[in-house]
Amino acid sequence: MKSIIVKSKYDIIIVLNASERNQKTRLFDEYDKGLYLGGQTRMEAAAEICKNNMDSKIIVVGGLKDNPESIDDSKKTKDMEEYLLENVGKQINIQRINSLPCTKHNFIAIFIHWSANQIDLTEKKVAILTNYYHLPRTFKFLSNAIIDYGIKGSPIFIPIAAESIINKSEIYESKSTEFLKRLQGEVKGLSDLEKGEYKDPCLYKKEEYEKGKLENFINIIKSEGDMLLSEADKNSLLKYLNI
């Protein structure tokens, strides 16, 4: 495995939700349930980019644990922050943003934070780092967030595939089945988005709230809904919850 020398400069680097860190190996999951995940590849790529962008704002965003006690209760972002501090240096400017556990809500939480703090992104170069398979759906959700929230300034959002930084040839060779299955799932997700049939996995399962993961987040939604939910979420979920 060889990393590529990273020369590009960014004002803000957003690293999307990796897995939790394995406490024995201290690595992030590369595979999960027979599917390619690429968590370790993503974090190694993040470290390489950060080393060349020591003055940049680094945002690690990730999902809350089930039944969180507070909005700070995300092991994923804690592990991501810890890894970057260990492998890049404690002088980097890093911020954790916690969200409900899906890509759509990753961006909702980021945009709510930017709006609440009146962050000016005028002419900023904003890198979005995730894995190759995840980029099309990621930018679909990013586009929706831009439409729904608007942003101050005219930032340039730049997609970065972790595999373009960290050479993982085995993904396409010995682990090609896991990689192709992941791609198939992503295509299905994009198709559902285009048809208006996509359901957030962190809240919904099929058509029923009760059989999704909503029950795991009811308390945090009641206390911190303004930091986690879009207006569309609020209109449907808060009514359902009788809030």
NUGUTOR-601035 format. One line per 3 residues: number of its first residue (from 0); for each residue x, y, z of N, C-alpha, C, CB. Coordinates in steps of 0.2 Angstrom, whole numbers, plus 2048, in hexadecimal, padded with zeros to 3 digits. Each point is the difference from the previous one (the first is absolute). Glycine has a CB too. Example, Ala and Ser with C-alpha at 12.3 -4.5 7.8 and 13.67 -1.06 7.14 Angstrom:
! residues 2
0	842:7E4:827:7FC:806:800:804:806:800:7F7:7FA:806  807:80B:7F6:804:806:801:7FC:805:803:806:7FD:7F6 .
***
This chain:
! residues 243
0	804:7FA:800:7FC:806:800:804:806:800:7F7:7FA:806  808:80B:7F5:804:806:800:7FC:806:7FF:809:7FA:7FA  7F9:80B:80A:7FC:806:800:802:804:7FA:7FE:800:80D .
3	7FE:805:7F1:802:804:7FA:802:807:804:7F8:7FA:7F7  80D:809:806:801:807:803:7FB:805:7FF:80C:7FE:7FE  7F1:805:807:7FA:804:7FF:803:807:800:7F8:7F8:806 .
6	806:80C:7F5:803:807:7FF:7FA:805:801:80A:7FC:7F9  7F0:802:806:7FB:805:800:7FE:803:806:7FB:7F9:7F7  803:80D:809:7FF:804:806:7F8:802:801:80C:805:7FF .
9	7F2:7FA:807:7F9:801:801:7FF:805:806:7FD:7F5:7FB  7FE:80F:805:7FE:804:806:7FD:7FC:806:7FF:80A:7F9  7FC:7F1:805:7FD:7FC:804:800:7F9:7FD:7F8:809:804 .
12	809:7F2:801:800:7F9:7FE:7FB:7FC:804:80C:801:7FD  7EF:7FD:800:7FA:7FC:803:802:7F8:7FF:7F7:80A:7FE  809:7F3:808:802:7F9:7FF:7F9:7FC:803:80D:801:802 .
15	7F0:7FC:7F9:7F9:7FD:802:801:7F9:804:7FB:805:7F6  801:7FA:80F:7FF:7FA:803:804:7FA:7FF:7F5:805:801  810:7FA:802:803:7F9:800:7FD:7FB:805:80B:805:7FB .
18	7F7:7F5:805:7FE:7FC:805:803:801:807:7FE:7F7:7F7  7FF:806:80E:804:801:806:807:7FC:800:7F5:801:806  80F:801:7FE:807:7FD:800:800:7FA:804:805:80B:7FF .
21	7FE:7F0:7FE:800:7F9:804:805:801:806:7FE:7F9:7F5  800:806:811:804:801:805:806:7FC:801:7F6:803:806  80A:7F7:7F7:806:7FB:800:805:802:7FA:7F9:7F7:805 .
24	805:80A:7F5:804:802:7FB:802:807:7FF:7FC:7F6:7FA  7FF:80E:809:801:808:7FF:7FF:802:7F9:807:800:80A  7F5:7FC:7F2:7FF:801:7F9:7F8:801:7FF:80B:7FA:7FC .
27	7F3:809:7FF:7F9:801:7FE:7FE:7FA:7FB:801:80D:802  7F9:7F1:7FE:7FE:7FA:7FC:800:802:7F9:7F9:7FD:809  80A:7FE:7F3:801:800:7F9:7FA:7FD:7FD:80C:800:801 .
30	7F1:7FB:802:7FA:7FC:7FE:7FB:7FF:805:808:7FA:7F8  7F2:806:806:7FB:7FF:805:7FA:7FC:7FD:803:80B:806  7FB:7EF:7FD:7FB:7FC:7FE:800:7FE:7F8:7F9:806:809 .
33	80E:7F8:7F5:801:7FE:7F9:800:806:7FB:7FB:7F6:803  805:810:800:801:806:7FB:806:804:802:7F4:800:7FF  80F:803:7FB:805:804:801:7FE:807:804:806:7FB:7F5 .
36	7FE:807:810:7FE:806:804:806:805:7FF:7F9:7F9:808  80D:805:7F8:805:805:7FF:802:805:806:7FD:7FE:7F4  801:800:812:801:805:805:808:801:801:7F5:7FC:805 .
39	80F:7FF:7FB:807:802:801:803:803:7FB:801:7F6:807  7FD:808:7F3:802:804:7FA:7FF:807:800:7FF:7F6:7F9  7FA:80C:809:7FE:807:801:804:804:805:7F5:7FC:7FD .
42	80D:801:808:803:803:805:808:801:7FF:7F7:7FC:808  80B:7FF:7F4:807:801:7FE:801:806:7FB:802:7F3:802  7F9:80D:7FA:800:805:7FB:7FF:807:803:7FB:7F8:7F7 .
45	800:808:80E:7FF:806:804:807:803:803:7F4:7FC:802  810:7FF:801:806:802:803:805:803:7FB:7FE:7F7:808  802:806:7F2:805:802:7FB:7FE:807:7FD:802:7F5:7FD .
48	7F7:80D:802:7FE:806:7FE:801:805:806:7F8:7FB:7F8  807:804:80E:801:804:805:807:802:801:7F6:7FB:806  80F:801:7F9:807:801:801:802:806:7FB:802:7F4:803 .
51	7FB:80C:7F7:801:806:7FC:7FC:806:800:804:7F7:7F8  7F7:808:80D:7FC:806:801:7FF:801:808:7FA:7FD:7F6  80C:805:80D:800:801:807:7FD:806:802:80A:7FA:800 .
54	7F4:80B:7FC:7FD:806:802:7F8:7FF:7FE:80B:807:7FF  7F3:7F4:7FF:7F9:7FF:7FE:7FC:7FE:806:803:7FD:7F4  7F6:805:80B:7FB:7FE:805:7FE:7F9:7FE:7FC:80C:802 .
57	805:7EF:803:7FE:7F9:7FF:7FA:7FE:803:80C:7FD:7FF  7EF:801:7FE:7F9:7FE:803:800:7F9:7FF:7FA:80B:7FD  805:7F1:809:7FE:7F9:7FF:7F9:7FF:803:80C:7FD:802 .
60	7F0:800:7F9:7F9:800:802:7FE:7F9:800:7FE:80B:7FA  7FD:7F3:80B:7FE:7F9:801:7FA:7FF:804:80C:7FD:7FF  7F2:7FD:800:7F9:7FF:804:801:7FF:807:7FC:7FB:7F5 .
63	7FE:807:80F:800:7FE:807:7FF:7F9:801:7FB:80B:802  807:7F3:804:7FF:7F9:802:7F8:7FF:801:80C:7FF:805  7F2:7FB:7FB:7F9:7FE:802:7FF:803:807:7FF:7F6:7F8 .
66	7FB:80C:809:7FE:803:807:805:805:803:7F9:7F5:801  809:810:7FB:805:804:803:7FE:804:806:804:801:7F4  800:800:810:7FF:804:806:800:808:7FF:805:7F6:807 .
69	7FF:80C:7F4:801:807:7FE:802:800:7F9:803:803:80C  7FD:803:7F1:802:801:7F9:807:7FF:7FF:7F7:808:7FF  80D:7F8:806:807:7FF:800:802:7F8:800:802:80B:806 .
72	7F9:7F1:7FA:801:7F9:801:800:7FC:7F9:7FA:801:80B  80C:800:7F2:802:7FC:7FA:807:7FE:800:7F8:807:7FA  808:7F2:807:807:7FD:800:803:801:7F9:7FC:7F7:809 .
75	801:809:7F2:803:800:7F9:804:807:800:7F6:7F9:7FB  807:80C:806:804:807:800:805:800:805:7F6:806:7FB  809:7F7:80B:806:800:805:805:7FC:7FD:7F8:802:809 .
78	807:7F8:7F4:805:7FC:7FD:804:803:7FA:7F9:7F6:804  803:80E:7F8:803:803:7FA:804:806:802:7F6:7FD:7FA  808:807:80B:804:805:803:807:7FD:803:7F5:807:802 .
81	80A:7F4:802:806:7FD:803:805:7FE:7FB:7F8:7FC:80A  805:800:7F1:805:7FE:7FB:804:805:7FC:7F8:7F7:7FF  804:80F:800:804:805:7FC:805:804:805:7F6:801:7F8 .
84	808:800:80E:805:803:805:806:7FB:800:7F6:806:806  809:7F4:7FB:806:7FB:800:804:800:7FA:7F9:7F9:808  804:807:7F2:804:7FF:7FA:802:807:7FC:7FA:7F5:800 .
87	803:810:802:801:807:7FD:804:804:805:7F6:7FF:7F8  807:802:80E:803:805:805:7FB:803:804:80A:801:7F8  7F7:801:80E:7FB:803:804:7FF:807:7FE:803:7F9:809 .
90	801:80A:7F3:7FF:807:7FE:7FB:801:7FA:80C:802:803  7F1:7F9:7FB:7FB:801:7FA:7F9:803:803:805:7F6:7FA  7F8:80D:802:7FA:804:802:7FA:7FB:7FF:805:80C:7FE .
93	7F8:7F0:806:7FC:7FB:7FF:7F9:801:804:80A:7F8:7FE  7F1:807:7FF:7F9:800:803:7FC:7FA:7FF:801:80D:7FF  7FC:7F1:806:7FB:7FA:800:7F9:803:7FF:807:7F9:807 .
96	7F5:805:7F4:7F9:801:7FF:7FC:7FA:800:803:80A:7FA  7F9:7F5:80B:7FC:7FA:801:7F9:800:7FD:806:7FD:80A  7F8:7FE:7F3:7F9:800:7FC:7FC:7FA:802:805:807:7F7 .
99	7F5:7F8:806:7FD:7FA:7FF:804:7FB:7FB:7F5:805:803  80B:7F5:7FE:805:7FB:7FC:7FE:7FF:7F9:803:7FB:80B  7FD:80A:7F1:800:7FF:7F9:803:806:7FC:7F6:7F8:801 .
102	80C:807:7F9:803:805:7FC:7FC:806:7FF:806:7F8:7FA  7F3:807:805:7FC:806:800:800:804:806:7F9:7FA:7F8  807:803:80E:800:804:806:807:802:802:7F6:7FA:804 .
105	80F:803:7F9:807:803:801:800:807:7FD:805:7F5:7FF  7F8:80C:7FB:800:807:7FD:7FB:805:804:804:7FA:7F5  7F7:803:80D:7FB:804:803:803:803:806:7F7:7F9:7FC .
108	80D:803:808:803:803:806:805:805:7FF:7FE:7F5:805  806:80A:7F5:805:804:7FE:7FD:807:7FE:808:7F7:7FD  7F3:809:7FF:7FD:806:7FE:7FC:804:805:7FF:7FA:7F5 .
111	7FE:802:810:7FD:803:806:806:804:804:7F6:7F7:800  80F:806:801:806:803:804:802:806:7FC:804:7F5:804  7FD:80B:7F5:803:805:7FD:7FB:806:800:806:7F9:7F8 .
114	7F3:806:808:7FB:805:800:800:803:807:7F9:7FA:7F7  807:802:80E:7FF:802:807:806:805:802:7FA:7F5:803  80C:809:7FA:806:804:802:802:805:7FA:804:7F6:807 .
117	7F7:80B:7F4:801:805:7FB:807:7FF:7FD:7F8:808:806  80A:7F2:7F8:807:7FF:7FD:800:803:7F9:801:7F5:807  803:80F:7F8:801:803:7F9:805:7FB:7FC:7FE:80C:804 .
120	7FF:7F1:7F7:804:7FC:7FB:802:803:7FA:7FA:7F6:805  806:810:7FA:802:804:7FA:806:7FD:7FD:7FA:80A:804  806:7F4:7F6:805:7FE:7FC:805:7FA:804:800:80B:7FB .
123	7FD:7F2:80A:803:7FA:803:801:7FA:7FC:7FC:805:80B  809:7F8:7F5:801:7F9:7FD:7FE:7FB:805:809:804:7F8  7F2:7F8:807:7FE:7FB:805:800:7F9:7FE:7F8:809:805 .
126	80D:7F4:7FD:801:7F9:7FE:7FB:7FB:804:80C:802:7FD  7F1:7F9:7FF:7FB:7FB:803:804:7FA:7FF:7F5:807:7FE  80D:7F6:807:804:7F9:800:7FC:7FA:802:80A:807:802 .
129	7F5:7F5:7FA:7FD:7F9:801:803:7FB:7FC:7F5:806:803  807:7F4:7FC:803:7FB:7FC:7FD:801:7F9:801:7F8:80A  802:805:7F1:7FE:800:7F9:7F9:7FE:7FF:80B:7FE:7FD .
132	7F3:7FD:806:7F9:7FD:7FE:7FA:805:803:805:7F5:801  7FD:80F:804:7FC:804:804:7FF:807:7FD:803:7FA:80A  801:808:7F1:800:807:7FE:7FA:803:7FC:80C:7FE:7FF .
135	7F1:7FE:7FD:7FA:802:7FC:7FA:802:805:804:7F9:7F6  7FB:802:80F:7FA:801:805:802:806:804:7FD:7F4:800  809:80C:802:803:806:804:7FE:807:7FD:809:7F8:805 .
138	7F9:808:7F5:7FF:807:7FD:7F8:801:7FE:80C:7FF:7FC  7F0:7FC:804:7F9:801:7FF:7FE:803:807:7FF:7F6:7F8  803:807:80D:7FD:803:807:803:807:801:7FF:7F4:804 .
141	807:80D:7FA:803:807:800:7FC:805:7FC:80C:7FB:802  7F3:803:7F8:7FC:805:7FC:7F9:801:803:806:7FB:7F6  7F7:800:80D:7F9:801:804:801:805:806:7FC:7F5:7FC .
144	80A:80A:807:801:805:806:801:807:7FE:805:7F6:806  7FF:80B:7F4:801:806:7FE:7F9:804:7FE:80C:7FC:7FC  7F0:800:801:7F9:803:7FE:7FC:801:806:801:7FA:7F5 .
147	7FF:802:810:7FC:801:806:802:805:804:7FD:7F4:7FF  80A:80D:802:802:804:805:803:807:7FD:802:7F6:807  801:809:7F3:804:806:7FE:806:801:804:7F6:805:7FC .
150	80F:7FE:801:806:801:804:803:807:7FE:803:7F4:800  800:80F:805:803:807:7FF:807:7FF:7FC:7FA:804:80B  806:800:7EF:806:7FF:7FC:7FF:7FB:7FB:807:803:809 .
153	7FE:7FC:7F3:7FF:7FC:7FA:806:7FB:800:7FB:808:7F9  805:7F3:80C:805:7FB:801:800:7FB:7FA:7FF:801:80C  807:7FD:7F3:801:7FA:7FB:801:7FA:804:806:808:7F7 .
156	7F5:7F3:807:800:7FA:804:804:7FB:7FB:7F5:802:806  810:7FB:7FD:805:7FB:7FC:7FF:7F9:802:808:80A:7FE  7F6:7F1:7FE:800:7F9:802:807:7FD:800:7F4:7FF:7FC .
159	80D:7FD:809:806:7FC:801:7FF:7F9:802:806:80B:803  7FC:7F1:7F8:7FF:7F9:802:806:7FD:804:7F9:7FE:7F5  806:7FF:810:806:7FE:804:804:7FB:7FD:7F9:801:80A .
162	804:7FB:7F1:804:7FB:7FC:805:804:7FB:7F7:7F7:802  808:80F:7FD:804:804:7FB:806:802:804:7F7:804:7F9  809:7FC:80E:806:802:804:804:7FA:802:7F9:80A:804 .
165	803:7F1:7FE:803:7FA:803:7FF:7FA:7FB:7FE:804:80C  807:7F9:7F2:800:7FB:7FB:7FD:7F9:803:80A:806:7F9  7F0:7F8:805:7FD:7FA:802:7FF:7FB:7FB:7FB:807:80A .
168	80A:7F7:7F2:7FE:7FC:7FA:7FD:7F9:802:80A:805:7FB  7F6:7F9:80B:7FD:7FA:802:7F9:800:800:80A:7FD:807  7F3:809:7FA:7F9:801:800:7FD:7FE:7F9:801:80A:808 .
171	803:7F7:7F3:7FD:7FE:7F9:802:7F9:7FE:801:80D:7FD  803:7F0:807:803:7F9:7FE:7FD:7FB:805:80A:805:7FC  7F9:7FA:80A:7FD:7FB:804:7FA:801:804:80C:7FD:801 .
174	7F2:80A:7FF:7FA:802:804:7FB:803:7FB:807:802:80A  7F9:7FC:7EF:7FC:803:7FB:7F9:7FF:802:809:7FF:7F8  7F5:7FB:80B:7F9:7FF:801:7FD:804:805:802:7F4:7FD .
177	802:80E:808:7FD:804:805:800:807:7FE:805:7F9:808  7FF:809:7F3:800:807:7FE:7FA:801:7FB:80D:800:801  7F2:7FB:7FB:7FA:800:7FB:7FA:800:803:807:7FA:7F8 .
180	7F8:802:80E:7FA:800:803:7FE:807:803:802:7F4:803  804:80F:800:7FF:807:802:7FE:805:7FB:808:7FD:809  7FB:802:7F1:7FE:805:7FB:7F8:7FE:7FE:80C:800:7FB .
183	7F2:7FA:805:7F9:7FF:7FE:7FB:803:805:804:7F5:7FB  7FE:80B:80B:7FC:803:805:800:808:7FF:803:7F6:808  802:80D:7F7:801:807:7FE:7FB:802:7FA:80C:800:805 .
186	7F4:7FC:7F6:7FC:801:7FA:7F9:800:802:809:7FB:7F9  7F5:800:80B:7F9:7FF:802:7FE:806:805:801:7F4:800  804:80F:804:7FE:806:804:7FF:806:7FC:807:7FB:809 .
189	7FD:806:7F1:800:805:7FC:7F9:800:7FC:80C:801:7FF  7F2:7F9:7FF:7FA:7FF:7FC:7FA:802:805:805:7F6:7F9  7FB:807:80D:7FB:802:804:7FF:808:802:802:7F5:805 .
192	804:80E:7FB:800:807:801:7FD:804:7FA:80A:7FF:806  7F7:7FE:7F4:7FE:804:7FA:7F8:7FE:7FF:80B:7FF:7FA  7F3:7FC:809:7F9:7FE:7FF:7FC:803:806:803:7F6:7FA .
195	800:80D:80B:7FD:803:806:7FE:7FA:805:7FC:80A:7F9  807:7F1:807:7FE:7FA:804:806:7FE:805:7F9:7FC:7F7  80C:809:80A:805:7FE:804:7FE:802:808:808:803:7F7 .
198	7F9:7F8:80D:7FF:801:807:806:800:804:7F5:7FA:7FF  80C:80B:805:806:800:804:801:7FA:805:7FF:80C:800  806:7F0:7FF:801:7FA:804:801:801:808:805:7FB:7F6 .
201	7FC:80C:80C:801:801:807:7F9:801:803:80B:805:7FE  7F0:7FC:7FE:7F9:802:802:7FB:7FB:7FE:803:80C:801  7FD:7F2:7F9:7FB:7FC:7FD:802:7F9:7FE:7FB:80B:7FC .
204	800:7F1:804:801:7F9:7FD:7F9:7FF:7FC:809:7FB:809  7F8:804:7F1:7FA:800:7FC:7FB:806:801:801:7F3:800  7F9:80C:802:7FC:806:801:7FE:801:807:7FC:7FE:7F5 .
207	807:7FE:80F:7FE:801:807:806:803:805:7F8:7F6:7FE  806:80F:805:805:803:805:802:7FB:805:7FB:80B:7FE  800:7F1:805:801:7FB:805:805:7FB:7FF:7F4:802:803 .
210	80D:7FC:7F7:804:7FB:7FE:807:802:7FD:7F6:7F9:7FE  80B:80E:803:806:803:7FE:805:801:806:7FB:806:7F6  809:7FE:80A:804:801:806:7FE:806:804:80A:7FB:7FA .
213	7F0:808:804:7FE:806:803:800:7FF:808:7F9:803:7F6  805:7F8:80C:7FF:7FF:807:807:801:804:7F6:7F8:7FE  80F:807:7FF:807:801:803:802:807:801:803:7F5:7FB .
216	7F9:80F:801:802:807:800:7FB:805:803:807:7FD:7F7  7F3:800:80B:7FA:804:802:803:806:806:7F8:7F6:7FD  80B:808:808:802:804:805:805:806:7FD:7FE:7F7:809 .
219	807:807:7F3:804:806:7FE:7FC:804:7FB:80A:7F8:802  7F2:805:7FA:7FC:804:7FB:7FB:805:804:800:7F7:7F8  7FE:807:80E:7FC:805:804:804:805:803:7F8:7F7:803 .
222	80E:808:7FF:804:805:803:804:804:7FB:801:7F9:80A  802:804:7F1:804:803:7FB:7FE:800:7F9:809:7FD:808  7F1:803:7F7:7FD:7FF:7F9:802:806:7FC:7F7:7FA:804 .
225	80A:80C:7FE:801:806:7FC:807:7FF:7FD:7F9:807:807  80C:7F5:7FC:807:7FF:7FE:801:7FA:7FC:803:806:80A  7F7:7F6:7F5:801:7F9:7FD:7FB:800:7FA:804:7FB:80B .
228	7F7:808:7F5:7FA:7FF:7FB:7FF:805:7FB:7FB:7F9:809  804:806:7F1:7FD:805:7FB:7F9:802:802:808:7FB:7F7  7F6:80A:806:7F9:802:801:7FB:7FB:7FE:803:80C:7FE .
231	7FF:7F0:7FC:7FB:7FB:7FE:800:7FA:805:803:803:7F4  803:7FC:80F:800:7FB:805:7FB:802:806:80C:7FC:7FD  7F5:80A:805:7FC:802:806:7F9:800:7FE:809:808:803 .
234	7F5:7FA:7F7:7F9:800:7FF:7FC:7F9:800:803:80A:7F9  801:7F1:806:7FE:7F9:800:801:7FD:807:801:7FF:7F3  805:801:80F:802:7FC:806:7FD:803:806:80A:7FD:7FA .
237	7F6:80A:807:7FE:803:806:7F8:7FF:801:80A:809:7FF  7F3:7F7:7FB:7F9:7FF:801:7FF:7F9:802:7FE:808:7F7  806:7F3:806:7FF:7F9:802:801:7FF:807:804:7FD:7F5 .
240	801:807:80E:802:7FF:807:7FC:804:805:80C:7FE:7FC  7EF:806:801:7FC:804:804:803:805:804:7F9:7F7:801  80C:80C:7FC:804:806:803:7FD:807:7FE:80B:7F8:800 .
***
